[in-house]
Amino acid sequence: MGRFLKTIGWIILIPILAILLFFVVKDDTGQVLITGSFPIIGPKTIHTTIVGGLLLAAVSILIIYVVIRLIITIIRTPKIMRHFRLNRRARIADKQFAEAELALLENRPKVAEDLFLLAAKGSKSKNLCYVGAARAAQLSGNMEKRDRYLREIDLSDSKHDRELAEVQRAELLLEADENEKAELLLNTLLEREKNHYATLLLAVALQKQGKNEALFRLLPNLQKALPRLTPSEEIDQYTENVYKALFEYASQISKDSDQLRLVWGRLPKHLQHEPALLIAYANRLLDVGDTKRAEEILRKEINRSHNEMLILAYGHLYRGDQQKLLHHAKKFNADAPDSAITQYTLAHMLFRNQQYDEAMTHLQKTIQLDPQFVKAYRLIGEIKLIQNDDKSALEFFKEAMALAFDERPKDVKRVDGDLLISSVDKISHKKEDEEIADGEFSNAKENVNKEDQQKKASTTQEGGINASHESEDLGEQDPHINNNYDPRRHL
């Protein structure tokens, strides 16, 4: 369009100049005599005025320009037609690519594979088409085809999409747990191009292979790459797995928390507020005996965000000054008295400090706020055992198990705390459930009796374990603090 306007401008400019000249010499137009032998018309003498000569020259230039453009167009017509045909094929290929992606989402890998291959014939991004075909072949379980499609990327002369295709290729290999191949591919890519997402994928490949030393050396590059990535669920999961591995490795190579704190310092600031990473860091601090820092970092983040997952994790910090922990648990509860999580956390701390009556009060508030809170029923059962009320304890343990029974068959209905079975062939299941409940009750009673004896024989010390029935790992002892769990329904 710009070239067309430029041509029109020149065509208009010459007559305008002629008109201006006419007004300049209109009183004395002058005479022009042109004599010579001209192409086509032969010898000729042209007698005209200056203005007429200029107009004639303008018309002649215009005719010559049109003729030249016509000749050039005729010569370039095959190239123009080819370009038009390629653009048309590219538009069709783009449509086929979109249909193939949709087929993958609809779990039709065979259809998607065929569409990706058709798109590769006309697409300007052949490499991405071959990666899509490889993904479809992998979903179909045909690894030989997948590898053949991926090799097409190495043979392709398409360069503008090579980097993106190699990153997607690495993702595909990681999905198939071919981590060594992914590591080799990503190292080659990073030697040639600086790619932040490829850096994260390389960290994932190393983490999956357990190459924690190499992962530790990659930490500075990882620190630079993460802030430049657009946050997504997948990237968050990758980051979480990588840094959990780094925390664990740092806790193993040093007996104190220096290396752990180094890794934490290399974690981007916006990720230091992620509850899952913060809990993993606190767990490893406990492993190396830095209970003070573990408590401090959890408490500060709770005061900042009031995150219930962190509050529940704080409730399982059974190392350290229990009176101090109880004090802060009361503060958390005072800040959010209408939260079932804070009520339960305070009850848990009170239970550890053998303040059973007060713990029972807060457990009852927990159930009022959230009748589906499984852990509250279980802790009440433990308190009832300590108080030698075996019958009530069994009822609470059964209630907890019933609430946690998420996979209840359709023909099993829960009425008044019991499991009623609507068909005779399910009676055996009911008997098994009763045996499980009785076993749970017996085990719980035995554990609580042992626990009570231990508590009476020991006092709380800094860095010591105060509750024998719990794991040391804040992220494992209770599924409440995992984002994938409902904090009220797991037993």
N, C-alpha and C positions, 0 to 999 in steps of 0.2 A: 504493500500500500504506500509506503514511504517513497519507493522508487517511482511509482506512478505519479504521485504528487510532484516529485522533483521534475519529471519529464514535462508535465503540464505547465509547470512554472517557467521552464525555459521556452516552451512554445509561445506562451503568452508574453514573455519578456521582450522578444524581438519586435513584434508589431508595436508594442508600447514605445520602444525606443524609436521606431520609424515615425510614429505619430509625433513624438516630442521633437524629432528632427524637422518634421514638416512645419511645425509652428515656428521653429527657429528660422527657417529659410523660406517661409511662404512668400515674402516680398521679393526674393530673388531665388527662384527655384533652381536655377542652373541647368546645364545639359550634360548628359552622360552618353558617350558613344562606346559601345562594346562591339569589337570586331574579332572574329576568329572562327576556328573550325570546332564545332561542338559534337560530342558523341550523339549518335543516332540521327540528329537533324543536319549534320554536316556543316559547311561554311555558312556563316550567318553574321549579319550586322544588326545590332540592337541599339536603337536610339531612344533614350528615355530621360526623364528628369532624375534628380538625385533621390527624391522621395520614392518615385516609382522603382528606381533601381534597388533601393533598400527593401521595399516590399517584395520585389521579385526575388531578391536574395533570401529573404525570410522564407518565402514559399519553397524555394529550391532546397534550402536546408531541411525544412520539414519533410519534404518528399524523400530526400536522401536518408534522413533518420528512420522514416517508416520503412523504407526498403531494407535498410541494414537490419533493423529489428526483426523484420519478417524473415530474412535469411537466417539470422541467428536462431530464431524460434524453430524454424524448420529443421536446422541441424541438431538442436537440442531436444527435439520432440521425443525420440526414443528414451533419453535419460529422464525426461519429465514423466513419461508414461510409467517407467520403471519405478520412479519415486512414488508416484500415485498408487501403484499396485502394492508396493511395500507398506505404505501407510495404511492402506485398506486391510492388508493381511495382519498388520500390527494391531489394528482396532479389533479384528476378529479374535486374534490371539489373547488380547486383554480380556475379552468377554469369556473366552474359554478358561483362562486362568482364574477368573472370579468364580466361574461355575465349578471348577475343580476344588477351590478352597471351600466352597459351600458343600461339595460332596464329602470332603474330609470331615467337616463339622457334623454331617449327617451319617457318619460312619459307613461310607460307601467307598472304601479305598480302591477297589478295582476300577470303578467309574472315574474316580479322581486321577488315578494313574494314567488312564487313556487320555483324559482331557489335558493333563499337564504335558504329555508328549505331543499332542496335537498343537498346543499353544507354543511349544518350543520351536516348531517349524517356522512360525511367522513372528514370534515375539522378539522385541529388541533386548529383552532380558532373558536370554536363554538359560543362563546359569540358575536363576531363581526357579525357572520351570523344571529343570532337572532336579533341583533340591526338593521341590514339591513332589515330583514323581518318586524320588527316593524315599520320602516320608510315607507316601502311600504304599510303596512296596514293603517298607518295614512294618507298617500296620497289618499288612497281609501276611507277614511272616516270611517273605521271600527276600532273604539277605543277599543272595547272589544278584538279583536284579537291582537291589538297592545300591550295591557296590558298583555295578556297571553304570548306573545313572550318575553316581557321584564322580566316577572317572571322567565322565563327559565334561565336567567342569574344568578339569586339568587340560583337556584338549580344545576347549572353547577359545575362540579369539575375541570374545566379548569381555572387555576390561572394565567397563563402567559399573558393572554389578558384581565384579569378582569378589571384592572385599565382603560385601553383604552376604553373598552366597557362601563364602567360606565360614563366616560366623554362624550362619544357619546350619551349615554342614556339621560344624563342631557341636552345636546343640543337639542335632540328630544323633550323633555318636554318643553323646552323654546320656541321652534318653535310652539308648540301647546298652548302656554300661560298658561301652568300648572306650574306656577312659584313656588308655595308653595312646590309641589312635587320635583321640581328641587333643591330648596334650601335645603330641608331635605336630598336628595341624596348626594349633594355636601358637605354638612357639615359632613356627615358620612364618605365620601371619604377622606376629608381633615384631619379628626381626625386620619385616618389610614395611609394615604400616603400624602407626600408633592408634590402637583401637581400645577404648575404655571397656566396652562390653566384652571384648575378647579377653581382656585382663581378668575380669570377673569369672568368665567361663574357664580360664586356665586355673584359677584358684579352686574352682569347683572340681575340675579334673584331678588336681593334686590332692584335694581333700578326700575325694572318693577312693583314691588309691592309698591313702594313708601316708602320703609323702609330706609329712608335717614340717620337716626341716626345709624342704624346698618352698613350701607354702609360707613358712616364716620369713624366708628371704624375699618372697614376693610382696611382703606386707607394705613397703613404701609405695610401690606402684599401685597396689590395691587401694591405699589411702587416697591417692590422687584420682583414681578412676571412679570410685563410688559416688562422690558428690556430683559428678557430671552425668550420671545416668538418671533417666526419668523413673521415678519410683513406680513400682508395680508389684503385684503379689508374688510373681515369679522371682523377681530380683530380690525382694525382701527375704524370700525363702532361701535363695542361694546365699545371700549375705549372712543370714542367721546360721546356716550350716557351717559355712567357712569359719566364722568367728568362734563358734562353739568349739570347733576342732583346734583353732589357735589358742583359745583359753585353756583347753585341756592339755595341749602340748606345752604351753608356757608353765602350767602348774607342775608338769612332770620334770622339766629341765632345771628347775630351781626350787630349793626348799623354802624360799621366802616368796613374797609377792612382787618382787622387783620386775620380773619378766611379764607377769600378769598385768601389772600396771603399765608396762611399756606397750603391750598389745592394746590395752584399753585406751591409752593415749593416742594410738594410731587409728582408732575407730572414729569416723567422721562424727562431728558434734550432733548432727540431727539423729544419728543412730544410737547415740548414748542414752536416749530417752525411750528406746524401744523396750517394752517390758520383758520380752523373751530373752533378748541379749543381756539385759541388766541382771535378770535372774541367773542366767548361765554364768555370768561374771561373778556374782555373789556366791554361787555354788563352789566355784574353783577357789575363791578367796577362803572359803571355809576349809577346803582341802589342804591349803598351805598354812592354815592356822591364823589367818588374818581376820578374826571374827569382828574386831572393832570396825574395820573398813567395810566389811560386808553389811553390818548393821547400819553404818552411817550412810552408805550409798543408797540403800533401800529406803531408809527413812527420809532422806532429802528428796528423793524422787516422789515418794508418797505425798509429802507436804506440798510439792509443786503440782502434781497432777491428780492426786487422790484416786489413783488407779486401783481398782479392787483386786486385780490379779496380783499386784505387788503387795497389797495389804495382806492377802492370804499367804503369800510367800513369807512375808515378815512374821506371820504367826507361826511359821515352822522354823524360825531361827532359834533352835533349842541350845545353841552354844552362846556363852556370854553371860552377862549380868541379867538374870531372869527378872529381877525387880525393875530394872530399867526398861526391859522389853515390855513388861506388863504396864508400866507407866505410859509408854508411847502407844500401846494398844488401846488403852483407855482414852487417850487423846484422839486417836483416829476414830474411835467410836463416838466421842463427843462431837467431832466435826461432821459425822454422817450417821446420826442415830437411826435413820430410816433404811439403812443398808443391811441386808441379811449377811453380807460378807463381813462387815466390820463387827457385827454382833457375834458372829461365829468365831472370828479371830480372837476377840476379847475372851469369849468363853473358853477357847482352846488354851490361851495363856493362863487363865484362872485355873483351869483343870491341871495344868502343869505345876502350878503353885499350890495345889491341893486345896483350893478354895471352891469346893464342890457345890455348895449351896448357891453361891453367887454365879458360878458357871452355869448352873441349871437355869437360873433366872434369864440369863442372856441367850441360852439355847432355846428357851420357850419363846423369847422375842424373835429369834431367828426363824422359827417355824411359823410364827404368826405372819411375819413378813414374806416368807417363802415356804409354803407347805411342801414343796418338792425338794427341799435341801436335804439330800441323803446323808451327808456327813454329820449333820446336826442330830439326826435320829441315832446314828451309830454312837456318837459321843455320849448321848444321853444313856444309851444302853451300857456303856462302860461305867458311867457314874453309878447307875443302878446296881451293877455288879459289885462295885466297891462298897455300896451301901447295903449289900447282901439282899437286895430285892431281885431275886433271880427271875421271877415270873414277869415282872415289868420289863426287865432287861431283854428277855426273850421276845416280848412283844415289839419292842423298839427295833431289835435286830431284824425281825421279820418284816417290819414296815420299811426299814432301810433297804432290805434285799428286794422287796416288791417294787419299790420305786426305781431301783436300779435295773429291774428286769425289762430292759428296753425291747428285747426281741420276743415279747410275749406272743404266742400264736393267736390267730383270730378267734379260735374257739375257747380261749381261756379268758375269763372275765374276773375282774377284781371287785369284790363286794365286802364291805365292812372289814377290810384288812386281810381277808382270806382270798385264796385263789380257787375259784369254782370252775369245774371242767364240765363242758356241755356235752361231751361224748364219752362213752365208756372206755374207748380205746386209749384215752389220754390219762387214765387213772394212774398208770405207772409213773407218768411224769410228775404227778402231784406227790406221790410217795417219795420220789427222788428229791423234790423240792423241800419236803419236810425234813428228809435226812440231812440235806445240805444246811438247812436252817438250824437244826439241832447241833450239827457239827460246828457251825459258825459260833453258836452260843457257847459250846463247850470250850472251844479254842479261845474265844474272847474272855471267858471267865478265867481260864488258866493264865492267859497273858496279863490280865488286870491284876490277879493275885500276885503274880511274880513282880509286876511293876510296882505294886503298892509296897511290897517288901523292900524292893530296891530303893524306892523313894525315902522310906523311913530310915534306911541304913546309910544314906549319903546326903550330902548337901550340895547345893549348886555352887560351882566354881567357874571362874573365867576360863573359857575355852573347853569346858567339860560338857558331856552329853547328859541332858536332863530327862529325856524320855526314851526309853529303850524300845518302844514299839514303833518308832518312826525312823525313816531313812534319813541319811545326812544330805541327800540331794534335794534341794528345794524344788527342782523341776521334775522329780520323779516320784517323790513320796506322795504327792497329791495331784491328781489330774485336774484339779480346779485351776491351777496356774498355767495350764496349757491352753492356747487359743482354740485348739480343736475340740475342746470338751465343754460341755455345759457344766458350770461349776456347782449346779444344784442336783444333778441327776446321777453322778457317778459314785459308786460305792467304794 
